[in-house]
Amino acid sequence: MSFNIEQTITGMLDAAKGVFAGEWPMIKDDMKRVLEDEKNALRDIAEARLRGDINDEELEEQLKDEKVAFQAGLSMVSASTKATIQRAIDAVSDVFWTAVKTAI
């Protein structure tokens, strides 16, 4: 199985859209920007795991760092509560993790 970052980013955006619901029109561009900014890092993490350079625990640690980056990227969004932003970050991270596991 292979890993497709574009497909994964699309799934991550869909997951965020589901969390933000009615707020999505206000946050959509910010979320796209954050994921685009992190796309290369996410691709590198996934490829490192697929090559066996890192294990699942190390991938989890890298994903925690990416969650911090997502949070920083969305910190200026005033349309949403912190809890909603955190749920969206968790949702997009879950999509990424699932995509990597599927590729393995």
Order of alpha helices (4+ residues) and beta strands (2+ residues): alpha-alpha-alpha-alpha
